[in-house]
Amino acid sequence: MRLLFVHSDHLEFETTTEAGEGLAETEGVPMEGRMEDCVTAFVSVETEDEADLDAVVENAADELRDVTDRLNTRRIVLYPYAHLSDDLADPDAAKTVLRNLETGLEADYEVLRAPFGWYKTFEVSCKGHPLSELSRHVTSERRESDESPERAPSEWKMAFPDGETVDAREAKRSDRVSDDMRAFVAAEVEGETASAGERPPHVELMRDKELADYDESSDAGNLRWYPRGKLIRDSLMEYVDDLAVEYGGMPVETPVMYDLGVRAVREHAEKFGERQYRSESGDRPMVFRPAACFGHFSVMRDMDLAESDLPLRLYETPAYSFRRERRDEVTGLTRQRAFTTPDMHTATRDVAQAKEELRAQAKLALRTGDDLGLSYEPAVRVTREFYDGNEAWVESLVEDLGKPALLEILPERRHYWSVEVDFATVDRLGRPVENPTVQLDVESAERFDVTYDAGEESRHPPVVHCSPSGGIERVLAALLETAAEREPPRLPTWLSPAQVRFVPVGEEHVDYCDALADDLESAGVRADVDERDESVGERIAKAENDWVPYHAVVGDREIESDDGTDGPGLKVTVRAEGAEREMTFDELKSAVLADVGDLPNERRYLPKHVSRRPHFTSR
């Protein structure tokens, strides 16, 4: 089926003559009609739809619901339109589809259906915004059911670094675990989520701080990034890149879309849950990857790998990966359809080497929590078969993690991995958000025909998947919510869009503040000047609202104290201390650089003068 959607101020039609003998509908449909403020759906039913008319009706209804949700209207015109295809279905099949589509939508929408088999005059007024004209190709392929067969439940335990393992529910009641771990157990084991249905606080923070927001002209869940948010996002990506390369990851870049053929796409979708799109010709489904997995396996498959090359670590931060999230699942920075996840894949000689790589990479993931100031709660997930053969190793892994870990023992292998270590933060509503992850994959190398030369034979290498930080967007969500809990709220200095702000008392002090900001900028410090025509108090309040780590008011006294060596004596408000300190200019510079240390420190992304900065979100 071919569909053309037009968001219409109105659609009006009137039948004129029958299109052919025996084709025209004459009963149960109006011969003329008009609808205001609606979605007009021009419909061509095609030959391939006859394979399963019920399925094509269901899929078309889903597309209509998606489009009308995005356009915020509950009024639909169904208009038969043969000119969208040159491979039309039998007229009786087309009429059946249109009638059933109307019936299926009537409970939720006001529907006007134009009759099939007539020449008609019509007038349509298109609203003319970016989403006012959309096209879709719907097939009769039945979509995956949300219902899954009953599975044997997992066994849930709490593993402690001292080697003790107890029932997870029992551990939740003890004082040996943190409040965040209790929330993790409640969500994972008991299916309880505190404040379910509430929007997490980071959503308002990302808007209030002009970091990011939903783009209404894009698919639901896709974000646009403003300069402050892009600076933070770029800094986080650079941080993880540096960490992975330092560990031994070799950066590569692979395509974001693959043409796998119909059957392979379907199998890949079932395995990894990615989104499918049609190629430009419309005849082959394309797959947007869920992460860098497929690309890295493709690289490994085409290499001449020898045992001496292992462990081989390929690393990539793809521009975007994709997941088929439902509209009601999309939430701020924690659940999107397009996201950024640094990804490393390590081909290993055997399971023993893979286990040691997993241990080292789990500790690498834990380090990101320390560097970012985030508190991670670990979960170790293993199959029963793996656990029974590696119980002592699992105990030693938890000992290395240095904190209690939720232990899930799956009765059988349900995924491509035999063991997985996840790290979760808990948001301010008590909901865990899993982020860094490490997995031991015992299946994919064989599936993708990846081998290495082991002398007289070729072997499939076990592969360790690792995202040391997890999704960059989720990292930022956790950073924002952690920052908001601090007193006063603040981000780490290396991630603060402005690290130092000067507030000149009067216009005559602006040039001096400019020179100070330029000096800091040349030293690698992001500094700006709030020279707006507002009171000093209002500009100080702006620095506080922007979470600037260091700000100073500059007037005659500060300029006169400049002795030409250490710079002026400044009264600097240090946000982390919630207090004002007397500092020389050089001391201020040193304090900022000490905060940043060896972490990435991007240049300023916004103009130096606050007055020159536009508002990216409505007030």
Buried (B, 14 or more C-beta within 10 A) or exposed (E): BBBBBBBBBBBBBBBEEBBEEEBBBEEEBEBEBBBEEBBBBBBBBBEBBBEBBEBBBBBBBEBBBBBBEBBEBBBBBBBBBBEBBEEBBEBEBBBBBBBBBBEBBEEEBEBBBBBBBBEBEBEBBEEEEEBBEBEBEBBBBEEEEEEEEEEEEBBBBBBBBEEBBBEBBEBBEEEEBBEBBBBBBBBBBEEEBBEEEEEBBBBEBBBEBBBBBBBEEBBBBBBBBBBBBBBBBBBBBBBBBEBBEEBBBEEEEBEBEBEBEEEEBBEBBEBBEBBBEEEEEEEEBBBBBBBBBBBBBBBBEEBEBEEEBBBBBBBBBBEBBBBBBEEEBBBBBBBBBBBBBBBBBBBBBEBEBBBBBBBBBBBBBBBBBEBBBBBBBBBBBBBBBBBEEBEEBBBBBBBEBEBBBBBBBBEEBEBBBBBBBBBBBBBBBBBBBBBBBBBBBBBBBEBBEBBBBBEEEEBBBBBBBBBBBBBBBBBBBBBBBBBBEBEEBBBBBBBBBBBBBBBBBEEEBBEBBBEBBEBBBEEBBBBBBBBBEBEBEEBBEBBBEBBBBBBBBBBEEBBEBBEEEBBBBBEBBBBBEEEBBEBBBEBBBEBBBEBBEEBBBBEBBBEBBBEEBEEBEEE
